[in-house]
């Protein structure tokens, strides 16, 4: 009997709580309807607009990071190659063919010669980034020796995303200034808005120029290639080098001329210095006779 009484009491309590909850919900609904009824149509529209504006702002804030994402990393690749080649002209021709094959182009080309024993040159090439490694491999394959290989990469993804965000902000300011200028009535206000609009548009052009530059640099890689060729020069022998008879006659005549020149010089020396030579001869004879006489006298004693 006690269990039955407890069960009835529990059921009654549950029904009472459910009734109270239903009454509170009906009162809240009534209050809400009363408050809505108390507002006029204009106020209701303002409330709805503010709610829509808040929802739009929330959606824009959630979507903002997604709009600024860049699908791929933007990296500027540059390479510097120094190659020693066997045949300069042939290697340069093959490189030009490879450049066309990979969709690139030459921006600079220089060739210099150090006498006739060394030929060198330098070319600057722009190659699509997707063919960067393939072209480097083919270029190195044309060399007899790779003297230097230097590759650098600069990540500009963060800069590009920042520029994109700034560009969108400047676009919004441009639209607002345009609308203000259309509704301006005073000349003073019109001039001020026009000056601000020109400054914003100039900034937009500057940002767009930088973004295009980054896009160009990341889509095309820059490669500097230096080529060196050392030639072994073998002197050519001409026909005159094999004319032995003519060379013999020439050498014989040179010897005769040297002999005649020596005799001529001796004759000129003797004749030109004859007075001095006579005095020297007389002095020598006198000294000889004097010495002979002295020896003879000493011998007699």
Rosetta constraint file for C-alpha pairs under 8 A:
AtomPair CA 1 CA 5 HARMONIC 6.47 0.50
AtomPair CA 2 CA 6 HARMONIC 6.25 0.50
AtomPair CA 3 CA 7 HARMONIC 6.19 0.50
AtomPair CA 4 CA 8 HARMONIC 6.25 0.50
AtomPair CA 5 CA 9 HARMONIC 6.19 0.50
AtomPair CA 6 CA 10 HARMONIC 6.21 0.50
AtomPair CA 7 CA 11 HARMONIC 6.29 0.50
AtomPair CA 8 CA 12 HARMONIC 6.22 0.50
AtomPair CA 9 CA 13 HARMONIC 6.27 0.50
AtomPair CA 10 CA 14 HARMONIC 6.36 0.50
AtomPair CA 11 CA 15 HARMONIC 6.34 0.50
AtomPair CA 12 CA 16 HARMONIC 6.19 0.50
AtomPair CA 13 CA 17 HARMONIC 6.36 0.50
AtomPair CA 14 CA 18 HARMONIC 6.32 0.50
AtomPair CA 15 CA 19 HARMONIC 6.26 0.50
AtomPair CA 16 CA 20 HARMONIC 6.37 0.50
AtomPair CA 17 CA 21 HARMONIC 6.29 0.50
AtomPair CA 18 CA 22 HARMONIC 6.29 0.50
AtomPair CA 19 CA 23 HARMONIC 6.28 0.50
AtomPair CA 20 CA 24 HARMONIC 6.32 0.50
AtomPair CA 21 CA 25 HARMONIC 6.34 0.50
AtomPair CA 22 CA 26 HARMONIC 6.25 0.50
AtomPair CA 23 CA 27 HARMONIC 6.18 0.50
AtomPair CA 24 CA 28 HARMONIC 6.23 0.50
AtomPair CA 25 CA 29 HARMONIC 6.16 0.50
AtomPair CA 26 CA 30 HARMONIC 6.05 0.50
AtomPair CA 27 CA 31 HARMONIC 6.12 0.50
AtomPair CA 28 CA 32 HARMONIC 6.10 0.50
AtomPair CA 29 CA 33 HARMONIC 6.14 0.50
AtomPair CA 30 CA 34 HARMONIC 6.02 0.50
AtomPair CA 31 CA 35 HARMONIC 6.07 0.50
AtomPair CA 32 CA 36 HARMONIC 6.13 0.50
AtomPair CA 33 CA 37 HARMONIC 5.95 0.50
AtomPair CA 34 CA 38 HARMONIC 6.08 0.50
AtomPair CA 35 CA 39 HARMONIC 6.61 0.50
AtomPair CA 36 CA 44 HARMONIC 7.81 0.50
AtomPair CA 39 CA 43 HARMONIC 6.05 0.50
AtomPair CA 39 CA 44 HARMONIC 6.42 0.50
AtomPair CA 40 CA 44 HARMONIC 6.37 0.50
AtomPair CA 41 CA 45 HARMONIC 6.23 0.50
AtomPair CA 42 CA 46 HARMONIC 6.28 0.50
AtomPair CA 43 CA 47 HARMONIC 6.23 0.50
AtomPair CA 44 CA 48 HARMONIC 6.20 0.50
AtomPair CA 45 CA 49 HARMONIC 6.05 0.50
AtomPair CA 46 CA 50 HARMONIC 6.09 0.50
AtomPair CA 47 CA 51 HARMONIC 6.18 0.50
AtomPair CA 48 CA 52 HARMONIC 6.09 0.50
AtomPair CA 49 CA 53 HARMONIC 5.94 0.50
AtomPair CA 50 CA 54 HARMONIC 6.10 0.50
AtomPair CA 51 CA 55 HARMONIC 6.20 0.50
AtomPair CA 52 CA 56 HARMONIC 6.07 0.50
AtomPair CA 53 CA 57 HARMONIC 6.09 0.50
AtomPair CA 54 CA 58 HARMONIC 6.16 0.50
AtomPair CA 55 CA 59 HARMONIC 6.18 0.50
AtomPair CA 56 CA 60 HARMONIC 6.08 0.50
AtomPair CA 57 CA 61 HARMONIC 6.10 0.50
AtomPair CA 58 CA 62 HARMONIC 6.24 0.50
AtomPair CA 59 CA 63 HARMONIC 6.07 0.50
AtomPair CA 60 CA 64 HARMONIC 5.76 0.50
AtomPair CA 61 CA 65 HARMONIC 7.72 0.50
AtomPair CA 62 CA 66 HARMONIC 7.91 0.50
AtomPair CA 63 CA 67 HARMONIC 6.40 0.50
AtomPair CA 64 CA 68 HARMONIC 6.61 0.50
AtomPair CA 65 CA 69 HARMONIC 6.48 0.50
AtomPair CA 68 CA 161 HARMONIC 5.91 0.50
AtomPair CA 68 CA 164 HARMONIC 7.03 0.50
AtomPair CA 68 CA 165 HARMONIC 6.77 0.50
AtomPair CA 69 CA 161 HARMONIC 7.10 0.50
AtomPair CA 70 CA 157 HARMONIC 7.40 0.50
AtomPair CA 70 CA 161 HARMONIC 7.09 0.50
AtomPair CA 73 CA 155 HARMONIC 7.26 0.50
AtomPair CA 73 CA 156 HARMONIC 7.95 0.50
AtomPair CA 73 CA 157 HARMONIC 5.79 0.50
AtomPair CA 74 CA 155 HARMONIC 5.86 0.50
AtomPair CA 74 CA 156 HARMONIC 5.56 0.50
AtomPair CA 74 CA 157 HARMONIC 4.86 0.50
AtomPair CA 74 CA 218 HARMONIC 5.98 0.50
AtomPair CA 75 CA 153 HARMONIC 6.05 0.50
AtomPair CA 75 CA 154 HARMONIC 5.27 0.50
AtomPair CA 75 CA 155 HARMONIC 4.31 0.50
AtomPair CA 75 CA 156 HARMONIC 5.91 0.50
AtomPair CA 75 CA 157 HARMONIC 7.18 0.50
AtomPair CA 75 CA 218 HARMONIC 5.57 0.50
AtomPair CA 76 CA 153 HARMONIC 5.37 0.50
AtomPair CA 76 CA 154 HARMONIC 4.98 0.50
AtomPair CA 76 CA 155 HARMONIC 6.43 0.50
AtomPair CA 76 CA 156 HARMONIC 7.35 0.50
AtomPair CA 76 CA 217 HARMONIC 5.78 0.50
AtomPair CA 76 CA 218 HARMONIC 4.69 0.50
AtomPair CA 76 CA 221 HARMONIC 6.68 0.50
AtomPair CA 77 CA 129 HARMONIC 7.64 0.50
AtomPair CA 77 CA 151 HARMONIC 7.27 0.50
AtomPair CA 77 CA 152 HARMONIC 5.80 0.50
AtomPair CA 77 CA 153 HARMONIC 4.47 0.50
AtomPair CA 77 CA 154 HARMONIC 6.62 0.50
AtomPair CA 77 CA 218 HARMONIC 7.12 0.50
AtomPair CA 77 CA 221 HARMONIC 5.18 0.50
AtomPair CA 77 CA 222 HARMONIC 6.68 0.50
AtomPair CA 78 CA 151 HARMONIC 5.76 0.50
AtomPair CA 78 CA 152 HARMONIC 5.30 0.50
AtomPair CA 78 CA 153 HARMONIC 6.43 0.50
AtomPair CA 78 CA 221 HARMONIC 5.85 0.50
AtomPair CA 78 CA 222 HARMONIC 4.88 0.50
AtomPair CA 78 CA 223 HARMONIC 5.70 0.50
AtomPair CA 79 CA 149 HARMONIC 7.32 0.50
AtomPair CA 79 CA 150 HARMONIC 5.53 0.50
AtomPair CA 79 CA 151 HARMONIC 4.29 0.50
AtomPair CA 79 CA 152 HARMONIC 6.34 0.50
AtomPair CA 79 CA 222 HARMONIC 6.51 0.50
AtomPair CA 79 CA 223 HARMONIC 4.70 0.50
AtomPair CA 79 CA 224 HARMONIC 6.20 0.50
AtomPair CA 80 CA 148 HARMONIC 7.53 0.50
AtomPair CA 80 CA 149 HARMONIC 5.88 0.50
AtomPair CA 80 CA 150 HARMONIC 5.07 0.50
AtomPair CA 80 CA 151 HARMONIC 6.47 0.50
AtomPair CA 80 CA 223 HARMONIC 5.89 0.50
AtomPair CA 80 CA 224 HARMONIC 4.77 0.50
AtomPair CA 80 CA 225 HARMONIC 6.06 0.50
AtomPair CA 81 CA 146 HARMONIC 7.63 0.50
AtomPair CA 81 CA 147 HARMONIC 7.66 0.50
AtomPair CA 81 CA 148 HARMONIC 5.62 0.50
AtomPair CA 81 CA 149 HARMONIC 4.84 0.50
AtomPair CA 81 CA 150 HARMONIC 6.59 0.50
AtomPair CA 81 CA 223 HARMONIC 7.61 0.50
AtomPair CA 81 CA 224 HARMONIC 6.14 0.50
AtomPair CA 81 CA 225 HARMONIC 4.77 0.50
AtomPair CA 81 CA 226 HARMONIC 6.11 0.50
AtomPair CA 82 CA 146 HARMONIC 6.23 0.50
AtomPair CA 82 CA 147 HARMONIC 5.20 0.50
AtomPair CA 82 CA 148 HARMONIC 4.93 0.50
AtomPair CA 82 CA 149 HARMONIC 6.69 0.50
AtomPair CA 82 CA 225 HARMONIC 5.96 0.50
AtomPair CA 82 CA 226 HARMONIC 4.65 0.50
AtomPair CA 82 CA 227 HARMONIC 6.13 0.50
AtomPair CA 82 CA 228 HARMONIC 7.86 0.50
AtomPair CA 83 CA 140 HARMONIC 7.37 0.50
AtomPair CA 83 CA 143 HARMONIC 5.64 0.50
AtomPair CA 83 CA 144 HARMONIC 7.41 0.50
AtomPair CA 83 CA 145 HARMONIC 5.94 0.50
AtomPair CA 83 CA 146 HARMONIC 4.75 0.50
AtomPair CA 83 CA 147 HARMONIC 5.49 0.50
AtomPair CA 83 CA 148 HARMONIC 7.16 0.50
AtomPair CA 83 CA 225 HARMONIC 7.48 0.50
AtomPair CA 83 CA 226 HARMONIC 6.09 0.50
AtomPair CA 83 CA 227 HARMONIC 5.04 0.50
AtomPair CA 83 CA 228 HARMONIC 6.30 0.50
AtomPair CA 84 CA 143 HARMONIC 5.75 0.50
AtomPair CA 84 CA 144 HARMONIC 5.67 0.50
AtomPair CA 84 CA 145 HARMONIC 5.09 0.50
AtomPair CA 84 CA 146 HARMONIC 6.35 0.50
AtomPair CA 84 CA 147 HARMONIC 6.77 0.50
AtomPair CA 84 CA 227 HARMONIC 5.86 0.50
AtomPair CA 84 CA 228 HARMONIC 4.77 0.50
AtomPair CA 84 CA 229 HARMONIC 5.96 0.50
AtomPair CA 85 CA 91 HARMONIC 7.14 0.50
AtomPair CA 85 CA 142 HARMONIC 7.31 0.50
AtomPair CA 85 CA 143 HARMONIC 4.86 0.50
AtomPair CA 85 CA 144 HARMONIC 5.00 0.50
AtomPair CA 85 CA 145 HARMONIC 6.89 0.50
AtomPair CA 85 CA 227 HARMONIC 6.67 0.50
AtomPair CA 85 CA 228 HARMONIC 6.00 0.50
AtomPair CA 85 CA 229 HARMONIC 5.36 0.50
AtomPair CA 86 CA 143 HARMONIC 7.51 0.50
AtomPair CA 86 CA 144 HARMONIC 6.34 0.50
AtomPair CA 86 CA 229 HARMONIC 5.97 0.50
AtomPair CA 86 CA 230 HARMONIC 7.62 0.50
AtomPair CA 87 CA 91 HARMONIC 6.11 0.50
AtomPair CA 87 CA 229 HARMONIC 6.63 0.50
AtomPair CA 88 CA 92 HARMONIC 6.11 0.50
AtomPair CA 88 CA 119 HARMONIC 7.16 0.50
AtomPair CA 88 CA 120 HARMONIC 7.60 0.50
AtomPair CA 88 CA 227 HARMONIC 7.22 0.50
AtomPair CA 88 CA 228 HARMONIC 7.22 0.50
AtomPair CA 88 CA 229 HARMONIC 5.94 0.50
AtomPair CA 89 CA 93 HARMONIC 6.24 0.50
AtomPair CA 90 CA 94 HARMONIC 6.37 0.50
AtomPair CA 91 CA 95 HARMONIC 6.22 0.50
AtomPair CA 91 CA 142 HARMONIC 6.37 0.50
AtomPair CA 91 CA 143 HARMONIC 7.88 0.50
AtomPair CA 92 CA 96 HARMONIC 6.29 0.50
AtomPair CA 93 CA 97 HARMONIC 6.42 0.50
AtomPair CA 94 CA 98 HARMONIC 6.30 0.50
AtomPair CA 94 CA 142 HARMONIC 7.93 0.50
AtomPair CA 95 CA 99 HARMONIC 6.18 0.50
AtomPair CA 95 CA 139 HARMONIC 6.63 0.50
AtomPair CA 96 CA 100 HARMONIC 6.48 0.50
AtomPair CA 97 CA 101 HARMONIC 6.20 0.50
AtomPair CA 98 CA 102 HARMONIC 6.25 0.50
AtomPair CA 98 CA 135 HARMONIC 7.24 0.50
AtomPair CA 98 CA 138 HARMONIC 7.74 0.50
AtomPair CA 99 CA 103 HARMONIC 6.34 0.50
AtomPair CA 99 CA 104 HARMONIC 5.13 0.50
AtomPair CA 99 CA 105 HARMONIC 6.15 0.50
AtomPair CA 99 CA 106 HARMONIC 7.79 0.50
AtomPair CA 99 CA 125 HARMONIC 7.68 0.50
AtomPair CA 99 CA 127 HARMONIC 7.30 0.50
AtomPair CA 99 CA 135 HARMONIC 7.73 0.50
AtomPair CA 100 CA 104 HARMONIC 5.76 0.50
AtomPair CA 100 CA 105 HARMONIC 6.79 0.50
AtomPair CA 102 CA 127 HARMONIC 6.90 0.50
AtomPair CA 102 CA 128 HARMONIC 7.40 0.50
AtomPair CA 102 CA 131 HARMONIC 6.32 0.50
AtomPair CA 102 CA 135 HARMONIC 7.21 0.50
AtomPair CA 103 CA 127 HARMONIC 6.62 0.50
AtomPair CA 103 CA 128 HARMONIC 6.77 0.50
AtomPair CA 104 CA 125 HARMONIC 7.00 0.50
AtomPair CA 104 CA 126 HARMONIC 5.36 0.50
AtomPair CA 104 CA 127 HARMONIC 4.35 0.50
AtomPair CA 104 CA 128 HARMONIC 6.40 0.50
AtomPair CA 105 CA 125 HARMONIC 5.84 0.50
AtomPair CA 105 CA 126 HARMONIC 5.53 0.50
AtomPair CA 105 CA 127 HARMONIC 6.88 0.50
AtomPair CA 106 CA 123 HARMONIC 7.05 0.50
AtomPair CA 106 CA 124 HARMONIC 5.88 0.50
AtomPair CA 106 CA 125 HARMONIC 4.57 0.50
AtomPair CA 106 CA 126 HARMONIC 6.40 0.50
AtomPair CA 107 CA 123 HARMONIC 7.61 0.50
AtomPair CA 107 CA 124 HARMONIC 5.57 0.50
AtomPair CA 107 CA 125 HARMONIC 5.90 0.50
AtomPair CA 107 CA 126 HARMONIC 7.14 0.50
AtomPair CA 108 CA 122 HARMONIC 7.92 0.50
AtomPair CA 108 CA 123 HARMONIC 5.40 0.50
AtomPair CA 108 CA 124 HARMONIC 5.00 0.50
AtomPair CA 108 CA 125 HARMONIC 7.36 0.50
AtomPair CA 109 CA 121 HARMONIC 7.41 0.50
AtomPair CA 109 CA 122 HARMONIC 5.79 0.50
AtomPair CA 109 CA 123 HARMONIC 4.28 0.50
AtomPair CA 109 CA 124 HARMONIC 6.51 0.50
AtomPair CA 110 CA 121 HARMONIC 5.29 0.50
AtomPair CA 110 CA 122 HARMONIC 5.17 0.50
AtomPair CA 110 CA 123 HARMONIC 6.31 0.50
AtomPair CA 111 CA 119 HARMONIC 7.55 0.50
AtomPair CA 111 CA 120 HARMONIC 5.88 0.50
AtomPair CA 111 CA 121 HARMONIC 4.06 0.50
AtomPair CA 111 CA 122 HARMONIC 6.55 0.50
AtomPair CA 112 CA 119 HARMONIC 6.07 0.50
AtomPair CA 112 CA 120 HARMONIC 5.42 0.50
AtomPair CA 112 CA 121 HARMONIC 5.94 0.50
AtomPair CA 113 CA 117 HARMONIC 7.96 0.50
AtomPair CA 113 CA 118 HARMONIC 5.87 0.50
AtomPair CA 113 CA 119 HARMONIC 4.56 0.50
AtomPair CA 113 CA 120 HARMONIC 6.27 0.50
AtomPair CA 114 CA 118 HARMONIC 5.20 0.50
AtomPair CA 114 CA 119 HARMONIC 6.36 0.50
AtomPair CA 116 CA 231 HARMONIC 7.70 0.50
AtomPair CA 116 CA 233 HARMONIC 7.87 0.50
AtomPair CA 117 CA 230 HARMONIC 6.03 0.50
AtomPair CA 117 CA 231 HARMONIC 4.91 0.50
AtomPair CA 117 CA 232 HARMONIC 6.62 0.50
AtomPair CA 117 CA 233 HARMONIC 6.61 0.50
AtomPair CA 118 CA 228 HARMONIC 7.43 0.50
AtomPair CA 118 CA 229 HARMONIC 5.79 0.50
AtomPair CA 118 CA 230 HARMONIC 4.75 0.50
AtomPair CA 118 CA 231 HARMONIC 5.91 0.50
AtomPair CA 119 CA 228 HARMONIC 6.11 0.50
AtomPair CA 119 CA 229 HARMONIC 5.27 0.50
AtomPair CA 119 CA 230 HARMONIC 6.70 0.50
AtomPair CA 119 CA 231 HARMONIC 7.87 0.50
AtomPair CA 120 CA 226 HARMONIC 7.37 0.50
AtomPair CA 120 CA 227 HARMONIC 5.41 0.50
AtomPair CA 120 CA 228 HARMONIC 4.48 0.50
AtomPair CA 120 CA 229 HARMONIC 6.18 0.50
AtomPair CA 121 CA 226 HARMONIC 5.79 0.50
AtomPair CA 121 CA 227 HARMONIC 5.20 0.50
AtomPair CA 121 CA 228 HARMONIC 6.78 0.50
AtomPair CA 122 CA 224 HARMONIC 7.15 0.50
AtomPair CA 122 CA 225 HARMONIC 5.58 0.50
AtomPair CA 122 CA 226 HARMONIC 4.36 0.50
AtomPair CA 122 CA 227 HARMONIC 6.20 0.50
AtomPair CA 123 CA 224 HARMONIC 5.96 0.50
AtomPair CA 123 CA 225 HARMONIC 5.38 0.50
AtomPair CA 123 CA 226 HARMONIC 6.66 0.50
AtomPair CA 124 CA 222 HARMONIC 7.08 0.50
AtomPair CA 124 CA 223 HARMONIC 5.75 0.50
AtomPair CA 124 CA 224 HARMONIC 4.55 0.50
AtomPair CA 124 CA 225 HARMONIC 6.34 0.50
AtomPair CA 125 CA 222 HARMONIC 5.78 0.50
AtomPair CA 125 CA 223 HARMONIC 5.11 0.50
AtomPair CA 125 CA 224 HARMONIC 6.39 0.50
AtomPair CA 125 CA 225 HARMONIC 7.91 0.50
AtomPair CA 126 CA 220 HARMONIC 5.81 0.50
AtomPair CA 126 CA 221 HARMONIC 5.50 0.50
AtomPair CA 126 CA 222 HARMONIC 4.78 0.50
AtomPair CA 126 CA 223 HARMONIC 6.41 0.50
AtomPair CA 127 CA 131 HARMONIC 6.66 0.50
AtomPair CA 127 CA 132 HARMONIC 6.23 0.50
AtomPair CA 127 CA 135 HARMONIC 7.93 0.50
AtomPair CA 127 CA 220 HARMONIC 5.26 0.50
AtomPair CA 127 CA 221 HARMONIC 5.21 0.50
AtomPair CA 127 CA 222 HARMONIC 6.58 0.50
AtomPair CA 127 CA 223 HARMONIC 7.63 0.50
AtomPair CA 128 CA 132 HARMONIC 6.41 0.50
AtomPair CA 128 CA 219 HARMONIC 5.89 0.50
AtomPair CA 128 CA 220 HARMONIC 4.33 0.50
AtomPair CA 128 CA 221 HARMONIC 5.99 0.50
AtomPair CA 129 CA 218 HARMONIC 7.05 0.50
AtomPair CA 129 CA 219 HARMONIC 5.54 0.50
AtomPair CA 129 CA 220 HARMONIC 5.17 0.50
AtomPair CA 129 CA 221 HARMONIC 5.37 0.50
AtomPair CA 131 CA 135 HARMONIC 6.04 0.50
AtomPair CA 132 CA 136 HARMONIC 6.38 0.50
AtomPair CA 132 CA 221 HARMONIC 6.64 0.50
AtomPair CA 133 CA 137 HARMONIC 6.24 0.50
AtomPair CA 134 CA 138 HARMONIC 6.37 0.50
AtomPair CA 135 CA 139 HARMONIC 6.02 0.50
AtomPair CA 136 CA 140 HARMONIC 6.16 0.50
AtomPair CA 137 CA 141 HARMONIC 6.26 0.50
AtomPair CA 138 CA 142 HARMONIC 6.72 0.50
AtomPair CA 139 CA 143 HARMONIC 7.24 0.50
AtomPair CA 140 CA 146 HARMONIC 6.74 0.50
AtomPair CA 156 CA 160 HARMONIC 6.18 0.50
AtomPair CA 156 CA 214 HARMONIC 7.52 0.50
AtomPair CA 157 CA 161 HARMONIC 6.24 0.50
AtomPair CA 158 CA 162 HARMONIC 6.19 0.50
AtomPair CA 159 CA 163 HARMONIC 6.17 0.50
AtomPair CA 160 CA 164 HARMONIC 6.16 0.50
AtomPair CA 160 CA 211 HARMONIC 6.46 0.50
AtomPair CA 160 CA 214 HARMONIC 7.43 0.50
AtomPair CA 161 CA 165 HARMONIC 6.27 0.50
AtomPair CA 162 CA 166 HARMONIC 6.22 0.50
AtomPair CA 163 CA 167 HARMONIC 6.02 0.50
AtomPair CA 163 CA 207 HARMONIC 6.34 0.50
AtomPair CA 163 CA 211 HARMONIC 7.00 0.50
AtomPair CA 164 CA 168 HARMONIC 6.39 0.50
AtomPair CA 164 CA 211 HARMONIC 7.97 0.50
AtomPair CA 165 CA 169 HARMONIC 6.41 0.50
AtomPair CA 166 CA 170 HARMONIC 6.15 0.50
AtomPair CA 166 CA 207 HARMONIC 7.93 0.50
AtomPair CA 167 CA 171 HARMONIC 6.14 0.50
AtomPair CA 167 CA 204 HARMONIC 6.18 0.50
AtomPair CA 167 CA 207 HARMONIC 6.61 0.50
AtomPair CA 167 CA 208 HARMONIC 7.63 0.50
AtomPair CA 168 CA 172 HARMONIC 6.44 0.50
AtomPair CA 169 CA 173 HARMONIC 6.46 0.50
AtomPair CA 170 CA 174 HARMONIC 6.06 0.50
AtomPair CA 170 CA 200 HARMONIC 6.55 0.50
AtomPair CA 170 CA 201 HARMONIC 7.99 0.50
AtomPair CA 170 CA 203 HARMONIC 7.82 0.50
AtomPair CA 170 CA 204 HARMONIC 6.50 0.50
AtomPair CA 171 CA 175 HARMONIC 6.27 0.50
AtomPair CA 171 CA 204 HARMONIC 7.61 0.50
AtomPair CA 172 CA 176 HARMONIC 6.34 0.50
AtomPair CA 173 CA 177 HARMONIC 6.15 0.50
AtomPair CA 173 CA 200 HARMONIC 7.55 0.50
AtomPair CA 174 CA 178 HARMONIC 6.09 0.50
AtomPair CA 174 CA 197 HARMONIC 6.27 0.50
AtomPair CA 174 CA 200 HARMONIC 6.50 0.50
AtomPair CA 174 CA 201 HARMONIC 7.10 0.50
AtomPair CA 175 CA 179 HARMONIC 6.24 0.50
AtomPair CA 176 CA 180 HARMONIC 6.14 0.50
AtomPair CA 177 CA 181 HARMONIC 6.03 0.50
AtomPair CA 177 CA 193 HARMONIC 6.43 0.50
AtomPair CA 177 CA 194 HARMONIC 7.99 0.50
AtomPair CA 177 CA 196 HARMONIC 7.67 0.50
AtomPair CA 177 CA 197 HARMONIC 6.07 0.50
AtomPair CA 178 CA 182 HARMONIC 6.31 0.50
AtomPair CA 178 CA 197 HARMONIC 7.34 0.50
AtomPair CA 179 CA 183 HARMONIC 6.48 0.50
AtomPair CA 180 CA 184 HARMONIC 5.97 0.50
AtomPair CA 180 CA 193 HARMONIC 7.42 0.50
AtomPair CA 181 CA 190 HARMONIC 5.88 0.50
AtomPair CA 181 CA 193 HARMONIC 6.12 0.50
AtomPair CA 181 CA 194 HARMONIC 7.08 0.50
AtomPair CA 184 CA 189 HARMONIC 6.43 0.50
AtomPair CA 184 CA 190 HARMONIC 5.85 0.50
AtomPair CA 185 CA 189 HARMONIC 7.41 0.50
AtomPair CA 185 CA 190 HARMONIC 7.26 0.50
AtomPair CA 186 CA 190 HARMONIC 6.22 0.50
AtomPair CA 187 CA 191 HARMONIC 6.18 0.50
AtomPair CA 188 CA 192 HARMONIC 6.35 0.50
AtomPair CA 189 CA 193 HARMONIC 6.10 0.50
AtomPair CA 190 CA 194 HARMONIC 5.99 0.50
AtomPair CA 191 CA 195 HARMONIC 6.20 0.50
AtomPair CA 192 CA 196 HARMONIC 6.33 0.50
AtomPair CA 193 CA 197 HARMONIC 6.02 0.50
AtomPair CA 194 CA 198 HARMONIC 6.18 0.50
AtomPair CA 195 CA 199 HARMONIC 6.36 0.50
AtomPair CA 196 CA 200 HARMONIC 6.28 0.50
AtomPair CA 197 CA 201 HARMONIC 6.11 0.50
AtomPair CA 198 CA 202 HARMONIC 6.11 0.50
AtomPair CA 199 CA 203 HARMONIC 6.30 0.50
AtomPair CA 200 CA 204 HARMONIC 6.21 0.50
AtomPair CA 201 CA 205 HARMONIC 6.25 0.50
AtomPair CA 202 CA 206 HARMONIC 6.25 0.50
AtomPair CA 203 CA 207 HARMONIC 6.19 0.50
AtomPair CA 204 CA 208 HARMONIC 6.11 0.50
AtomPair CA 205 CA 209 HARMONIC 6.05 0.50
AtomPair CA 206 CA 210 HARMONIC 6.33 0.50
AtomPair CA 207 CA 211 HARMONIC 6.20 0.50
AtomPair CA 208 CA 212 HARMONIC 6.14 0.50
AtomPair CA 209 CA 213 HARMONIC 6.18 0.50
AtomPair CA 210 CA 214 HARMONIC 6.26 0.50
AtomPair CA 211 CA 215 HARMONIC 6.15 0.50
AtomPair CA 212 CA 216 HARMONIC 6.10 0.50
AtomPair CA 213 CA 217 HARMONIC 6.12 0.50
AtomPair CA 214 CA 218 HARMONIC 6.05 0.50
AtomPair CA 215 CA 219 HARMONIC 6.00 0.50
AtomPair CA 216 CA 220 HARMONIC 6.11 0.50
AtomPair CA 217 CA 221 HARMONIC 6.54 0.50
AtomPair CA 237 CA 241 HARMONIC 6.45 0.50
AtomPair CA 238 CA 242 HARMONIC 7.53 0.50
AtomPair CA 239 CA 243 HARMONIC 7.04 0.50
AtomPair CA 243 CA 247 HARMONIC 6.35 0.50
AtomPair CA 244 CA 248 HARMONIC 6.10 0.50
AtomPair CA 245 CA 249 HARMONIC 6.25 0.50
AtomPair CA 246 CA 250 HARMONIC 6.11 0.50
AtomPair CA 247 CA 251 HARMONIC 6.18 0.50
AtomPair CA 248 CA 252 HARMONIC 6.14 0.50
AtomPair CA 249 CA 253 HARMONIC 6.15 0.50
AtomPair CA 250 CA 254 HARMONIC 6.20 0.50
AtomPair CA 251 CA 255 HARMONIC 6.30 0.50
AtomPair CA 252 CA 256 HARMONIC 6.32 0.50
AtomPair CA 253 CA 257 HARMONIC 6.04 0.50
AtomPair CA 254 CA 258 HARMONIC 6.15 0.50
AtomPair CA 255 CA 259 HARMONIC 6.23 0.50
AtomPair CA 256 CA 260 HARMONIC 6.10 0.50
AtomPair CA 257 CA 261 HARMONIC 5.94 0.50
AtomPair CA 258 CA 262 HARMONIC 6.20 0.50
AtomPair CA 259 CA 263 HARMONIC 6.28 0.50
AtomPair CA 260 CA 264 HARMONIC 5.95 0.50
AtomPair CA 261 CA 265 HARMONIC 6.06 0.50
AtomPair CA 262 CA 266 HARMONIC 6.22 0.50
AtomPair CA 263 CA 267 HARMONIC 6.19 0.50
AtomPair CA 264 CA 268 HARMONIC 6.11 0.50
AtomPair CA 265 CA 269 HARMONIC 6.09 0.50
AtomPair CA 266 CA 270 HARMONIC 6.18 0.50
AtomPair CA 267 CA 271 HARMONIC 5.99 0.50
AtomPair CA 268 CA 272 HARMONIC 5.63 0.50
AtomPair CA 269 CA 273 HARMONIC 5.93 0.50
AtomPair CA 270 CA 274 HARMONIC 5.70 0.50
AtomPair CA 270 CA 277 HARMONIC 7.80 0.50
AtomPair CA 273 CA 277 HARMONIC 6.14 0.50
AtomPair CA 274 CA 278 HARMONIC 6.09 0.50
AtomPair CA 275 CA 279 HARMONIC 6.39 0.50
AtomPair CA 276 CA 280 HARMONIC 6.17 0.50
AtomPair CA 277 CA 281 HARMONIC 6.09 0.50
AtomPair CA 278 CA 282 HARMONIC 6.16 0.50
AtomPair CA 279 CA 283 HARMONIC 6.06 0.50
AtomPair CA 280 CA 284 HARMONIC 6.09 0.50
AtomPair CA 281 CA 285 HARMONIC 6.21 0.50
AtomPair CA 282 CA 286 HARMONIC 6.11 0.50
AtomPair CA 283 CA 287 HARMONIC 6.15 0.50
AtomPair CA 284 CA 288 HARMONIC 6.12 0.50
AtomPair CA 285 CA 289 HARMONIC 6.18 0.50
AtomPair CA 286 CA 290 HARMONIC 6.08 0.50
AtomPair CA 287 CA 291 HARMONIC 6.14 0.50
AtomPair CA 288 CA 292 HARMONIC 6.16 0.50
AtomPair CA 289 CA 293 HARMONIC 6.06 0.50
AtomPair CA 290 CA 294 HARMONIC 6.22 0.50
AtomPair CA 291 CA 295 HARMONIC 6.25 0.50
AtomPair CA 292 CA 296 HARMONIC 6.18 0.50
AtomPair CA 293 CA 297 HARMONIC 6.23 0.50
AtomPair CA 294 CA 298 HARMONIC 6.27 0.50
AtomPair CA 295 CA 299 HARMONIC 6.12 0.50
AtomPair CA 296 CA 300 HARMONIC 6.39 0.50
AtomPair CA 297 CA 301 HARMONIC 6.53 0.50
